């Protein structure tokens, strides 16, 4: 199989990405053991199918090392030119504190070394504590490293609209913000989307399937207990579903999505992903990759075989408008990490 041209997105002048990004949080250790050899073999399958864009982080266990090894094997098997088909977006998630250029550069160099690259395609920066204004120092130093050729593009992860504005007003060029965004969590539509449209900043949503809850597996199923949830993602998104409206309303949402999925001859998960891909400023969405364990390449490809029409949106909205206001309950994008 190979993905259609509609699966590609011109993210920046020099980065053409797949609109389904392979999320590597699943190799961090919180989702069970990953066999390195099986993982790399699986990465070749992803790339050959057209899933060329990877999302990782410095703290996702061996994720950066996997990219480094994958790049080596690509060169050995297919030549240096084949690397042009690969995009790897990493994150830097430091502890708050004084941000000198030496500190920033040291950490960026570690990621470059682990990934085997001279220049990071995209560095997505996360900051835990807004009261510590050192995040601006860090970003200014990253801008310097960008001009020195160590970083192609700067981006953010889980920044809210207020602080994204502060960063932009400080003259720092940001190309994207990675935020939680799904049919359950639509907080980005409150403020983030409008601001990003004005500033030509793209969104890279994660959590679009709520850790797997937005699938046929949970349709018409009794509410799971916490001990039945096998992964950190499932525990996290079960809490989000509870805050959003509870299991009964969630079942109503799944039933509606299943009806739409049957009409379009796709899966329930395809509809959930397609909904987010069609939102303004969204360049692509993360879908977790359990490398060597569970692959959904053919199923995910069906996301690009259909579009949602106005009636589909009306049916979905008829359910979601019954939910709680997560923006009021939790706050803007990323605020759940800073409470």
C-alpha positions as CSV (number, residue, x, y, z in Angstrom):
1,X,0.0,0.0,0.0
2,X,1.0,3.6,-0.4
3,X,-0.7,6.8,0.8
4,X,-2.3,9.2,-1.7
5,X,-1.0,12.7,-2.4
6,X,-3.7,14.1,-0.2
7,X,-1.8,12.7,2.8
8,X,1.0,15.2,2.2
9,X,1.2,18.7,3.6
10,X,3.7,21.5,2.9
11,X,4.4,22.3,6.5
12,X,7.3,24.8,5.8
13,X,9.1,25.8,2.6
14,X,11.5,22.9,3.1
15,X,9.4,20.3,5.0
16,X,6.7,18.3,3.2
17,X,5.2,16.1,5.8
18,X,2.7,13.2,6.2
19,X,-0.5,14.4,7.7
20,X,-0.5,11.4,10.0
21,X,2.6,11.7,12.2
22,X,4.0,8.6,13.9
23,X,3.9,9.4,17.6
24,X,6.8,7.8,19.5
25,X,5.6,8.3,23.1
26,X,4.7,4.6,23.0
27,X,8.4,3.7,23.1
28,X,9.0,5.7,26.2
29,X,8.6,2.7,28.6
30,X,5.1,3.5,29.9
31,X,3.4,1.2,27.4
32,X,5.5,-1.9,27.8
33,X,8.8,-3.1,26.4
34,X,9.7,-2.4,22.8
35,X,12.1,-4.7,21.0
36,X,14.7,-2.4,19.2
37,X,15.2,-4.6,16.2
38,X,11.5,-5.2,15.6
39,X,10.9,-1.4,16.1
40,X,13.4,-0.5,13.4
41,X,12.1,-3.1,11.0
42,X,8.6,-1.6,11.6
43,X,9.8,1.9,10.9
44,X,10.8,0.8,7.4
45,X,7.3,-0.5,6.9
46,X,5.9,2.9,8.0
47,X,8.2,4.8,5.7
48,X,7.6,2.6,2.7
49,X,3.8,3.0,3.1
50,X,4.2,6.8,3.1
51,X,4.2,7.5,6.9
52,X,7.5,9.5,6.7
53,X,7.1,11.9,9.6
54,X,8.0,11.0,13.2
55,X,7.2,12.8,16.4
56,X,9.4,12.2,19.4
57,X,11.1,13.8,22.4
58,X,14.3,13.8,24.4
59,X,12.5,12.1,27.2
60,X,10.6,9.4,25.2
61,X,13.0,6.7,26.2
62,X,15.1,5.5,23.2
63,X,13.0,7.4,20.6
64,X,15.8,9.7,19.5
65,X,18.2,6.7,19.4
66,X,15.8,4.8,17.3
67,X,15.7,7.6,14.8
68,X,19.5,7.7,14.8
69,X,19.7,3.9,14.1
70,X,17.0,4.1,11.5
71,X,18.9,6.8,9.7
72,X,22.0,4.7,9.7
73,X,20.2,1.7,8.3
74,X,18.5,3.8,5.6
75,X,21.9,5.1,4.4
76,X,23.4,1.6,4.5
77,X,20.5,0.0,2.6
78,X,19.3,2.7,0.3
79,X,21.9,5.5,0.2
80,X,22.2,9.0,1.6
81,X,19.5,10.4,-0.8
82,X,16.8,8.3,0.8
83,X,17.1,10.4,4.0
84,X,15.3,13.2,2.2
85,X,12.1,11.2,2.6
86,X,12.3,11.2,6.4
87,X,11.2,14.0,8.8
88,X,11.8,13.7,12.5
89,X,10.4,16.3,14.9
90,X,11.8,16.1,18.5
91,X,11.0,18.0,21.7
92,X,13.1,19.6,24.4
93,X,11.4,19.4,27.8
94,X,13.8,21.0,30.4
95,X,13.3,21.5,34.0
96,X,12.6,25.2,34.8
97,X,15.7,27.2,35.8
98,X,18.3,29.5,34.4
99,X,18.6,29.1,30.7
100,X,22.1,30.1,29.4
101,X,23.1,29.5,25.9
102,X,25.5,26.8,27.1
103,X,22.7,24.9,28.8
104,X,20.4,25.2,25.7
105,X,23.2,24.3,23.3
106,X,24.3,21.3,25.3
107,X,20.8,19.8,25.3
108,X,20.3,20.5,21.6
109,X,23.6,18.9,20.8
110,X,22.6,15.7,22.7
111,X,19.5,15.4,20.6
112,X,21.5,16.0,17.4
113,X,24.0,13.3,18.4
114,X,21.4,10.8,19.3
115,X,19.4,11.3,16.1
116,X,22.5,11.4,13.9
117,X,21.7,14.8,12.3
118,X,23.5,18.1,11.8
119,X,20.3,20.0,11.9
120,X,17.1,19.2,13.8
121,X,14.1,19.4,11.4
122,X,11.8,20.8,14.1
123,X,12.5,21.5,17.8
124,X,9.3,21.6,19.8
125,X,9.8,23.3,23.2
126,X,7.8,22.6,26.3
127,X,8.0,24.7,29.6
128,X,6.5,23.6,32.9
129,X,6.3,26.8,34.8
130,X,5.1,30.1,33.2
131,X,6.0,32.1,36.3
132,X,9.6,31.4,35.5
133,X,10.2,33.7,32.5
134,X,13.4,31.8,31.6
135,X,11.5,30.2,28.8
136,X,12.0,33.4,26.8
137,X,15.8,33.2,27.4
138,X,15.7,29.6,26.2
139,X,13.8,30.4,23.0
140,X,16.1,33.4,22.2
141,X,19.1,31.0,22.5
142,X,17.3,28.5,20.3
143,X,16.8,31.2,17.8
144,X,20.6,31.8,17.8
145,X,21.2,28.1,17.3
146,X,18.7,28.2,14.5
147,X,20.7,30.9,12.7
148,X,23.9,28.8,13.3
149,X,22.3,25.8,11.5
150,X,21.6,23.5,14.4
151,X,17.8,23.8,14.1
152,X,15.7,24.3,11.0
153,X,12.5,25.4,12.7
154,X,11.3,26.3,16.2
155,X,7.9,25.1,17.6
156,X,6.1,24.7,20.9
157,X,4.4,21.9,22.8
158,X,1.4,22.6,25.1
159,X,1.7,26.3,25.3
160,X,-1.5,28.2,25.8
161,X,-2.6,31.1,23.7
162,X,-1.6,33.8,26.1
163,X,2.0,32.7,26.3
164,X,2.2,31.9,22.6
165,X,1.3,35.5,22.0
166,X,4.1,36.6,24.4
167,X,6.6,34.5,22.5
168,X,5.6,35.9,19.1
169,X,5.6,39.4,20.4
170,X,9.2,38.9,21.6
171,X,10.2,38.3,17.9
172,X,10.6,34.6,18.0
173,X,9.4,32.8,14.9
174,X,7.2,29.8,15.8
175,X,5.9,27.5,13.1
176,X,3.7,25.2,15.1
177,X,2.2,24.3,18.5
178,X,1.5,20.7,19.5
179,X,-1.6,20.5,21.6
180,X,-4.2,18.0,22.8
181,X,-7.2,18.2,20.4
182,X,-10.0,15.6,19.8
183,X,-13.7,15.2,19.6
184,X,-13.7,15.1,23.3
185,X,-11.2,17.9,24.0
186,X,-12.0,20.8,21.6
187,X,-10.4,23.5,23.7
188,X,-8.1,24.7,20.9
189,X,-11.3,26.0,19.1
190,X,-11.8,28.5,21.9
191,X,-8.8,30.8,21.4
192,X,-5.8,28.9,20.0
193,X,-7.1,28.3,16.4
194,X,-8.1,31.9,15.8
195,X,-4.7,33.2,17.0
196,X,-2.8,30.7,15.0
197,X,-4.7,31.5,11.8
198,X,-3.7,35.2,12.2
199,X,0.0,34.3,12.8
200,X,0.3,31.5,10.3
201,X,1.1,29.0,13.0
202,X,0.1,25.4,12.5
203,X,-1.3,23.0,15.0
204,X,0.0,19.4,15.4
205,X,-2.7,17.8,17.6
206,X,-2.1,14.7,19.7
207,X,-4.6,12.6,21.7
208,X,-7.0,12.6,18.6
209,X,-8.1,9.1,19.5
210,X,-8.0,9.6,23.3
211,X,-5.4,6.9,23.7
212,X,-7.5,4.4,21.7
213,X,-10.9,5.1,23.4
214,X,-12.3,6.6,20.1
215,X,-12.5,3.2,18.4
216,X,-14.9,0.3,17.9
217,X,-13.2,-1.6,20.8
218,X,-15.1,0.5,23.4
219,X,-18.4,0.8,21.6
220,X,-21.3,-0.7,23.6
221,X,-18.9,-1.7,26.3
222,X,-19.3,-1.3,30.0
223,X,-17.3,1.5,31.6
224,X,-13.8,0.2,32.3
225,X,-12.3,0.4,35.8
226,X,-8.9,2.0,36.3
227,X,-7.2,-1.4,36.9
228,X,-8.4,-2.6,33.5
229,X,-6.6,0.2,31.7
230,X,-3.4,-1.1,30.4
231,X,-1.5,2.0,29.4
232,X,-0.8,5.4,30.8
233,X,-2.6,6.9,27.8
234,X,-5.8,5.1,28.6
235,X,-5.7,6.2,32.2
236,X,-5.1,9.8,31.2
237,X,-7.9,10.0,28.6
238,X,-10.4,8.1,30.7
239,X,-10.0,11.0,33.2
240,X,-10.6,13.4,30.3
241,X,-13.7,11.5,29.2
242,X,-15.0,11.6,32.8
243,X,-14.5,15.4,33.0
244,X,-16.0,15.9,29.5
245,X,-19.3,14.1,30.2
246,X,-18.9,10.6,31.4
247,X,-19.2,7.2,29.9
248,X,-22.9,7.4,28.9
249,X,-22.4,10.5,26.8
250,X,-19.2,9.0,25.4
251,X,-21.1,5.9,24.3
252,X,-23.5,8.3,22.5
253,X,-20.6,9.8,20.7
254,X,-19.2,6.4,19.7
255,X,-22.6,5.3,18.4
256,X,-22.9,8.5,16.3
257,X,-19.3,8.1,14.9
258,X,-20.0,4.4,14.1
259,X,-23.1,5.4,12.1
260,X,-21.0,8.0,10.1
261,X,-18.2,5.5,9.7
262,X,-20.5,2.9,8.2
263,X,-21.9,5.5,5.8
264,X,-18.4,6.4,4.6
265,X,-17.2,2.7,4.7
266,X,-14.4,3.5,7.1
267,X,-13.7,2.9,10.8
268,X,-14.9,4.9,13.7
269,X,-11.3,6.0,14.4
270,X,-11.0,7.2,10.9
271,X,-13.9,9.6,11.4
272,X,-12.4,10.9,14.7
273,X,-9.1,11.6,13.0
274,X,-10.7,13.1,9.9
275,X,-12.7,15.5,12.0
276,X,-9.5,17.0,13.5
277,X,-7.6,17.0,10.2
278,X,-10.4,19.2,8.8
279,X,-10.0,21.8,11.5
280,X,-8.4,25.2,10.7
281,X,-4.6,25.4,11.0
282,X,-4.2,21.7,11.6
283,X,-1.2,20.5,9.6
284,X,-1.3,16.9,10.8
285,X,-2.3,14.7,13.7
286,X,-0.3,12.3,15.9
287,X,-1.2,8.7,16.0
288,X,0.7,6.6,18.4
289,X,3.0,3.9,17.0
290,X,3.5,0.8,19.1
291,X,6.5,-0.3,16.9
292,X,6.7,-4.0,16.4
293,X,3.6,-4.7,18.4
294,X,0.6,-3.2,16.7
295,X,0.4,-1.6,13.3
296,X,-2.6,0.0,11.7
297,X,-1.1,1.3,8.5
298,X,-3.8,0.2,6.1
299,X,-6.6,1.3,8.4
300,X,-5.1,4.8,9.0
301,X,-4.7,5.3,5.3
302,X,-8.4,5.3,4.9
303,X,-8.5,8.7,6.6
304,X,-7.6,10.2,3.2
305,X,-10.4,8.4,1.3
306,X,-13.3,10.6,2.5
307,X,-14.4,14.0,3.8
308,X,-17.0,14.9,6.4
309,X,-20.1,16.8,5.1
310,X,-22.2,19.5,6.9
311,X,-24.7,16.8,8.0
312,X,-21.9,14.8,9.5
313,X,-20.8,17.8,11.5
314,X,-24.3,18.5,12.7
315,X,-24.7,14.9,14.0
316,X,-21.4,15.1,15.8
317,X,-22.2,18.5,17.3
318,X,-25.6,17.3,18.5
319,X,-23.7,15.0,20.9
320,X,-20.7,17.2,21.8
321,X,-22.8,20.2,22.7
322,X,-24.1,18.2,25.6
323,X,-20.7,17.9,27.1
324,X,-19.0,20.0,29.9
325,X,-17.0,23.0,29.0
326,X,-13.4,21.7,29.4
327,X,-12.0,25.2,28.6
328,X,-13.8,26.5,31.7
329,X,-13.0,23.5,33.8
330,X,-9.3,22.9,32.9
331,X,-8.2,26.1,31.1
332,X,-6.5,26.6,27.7
333,X,-4.3,24.2,25.8
334,X,-1.7,22.6,28.1
335,X,-3.1,24.1,31.3
336,X,-3.7,20.5,32.6
337,X,0.1,20.2,32.9
338,X,0.4,23.4,35.0
339,X,-2.3,23.1,37.7
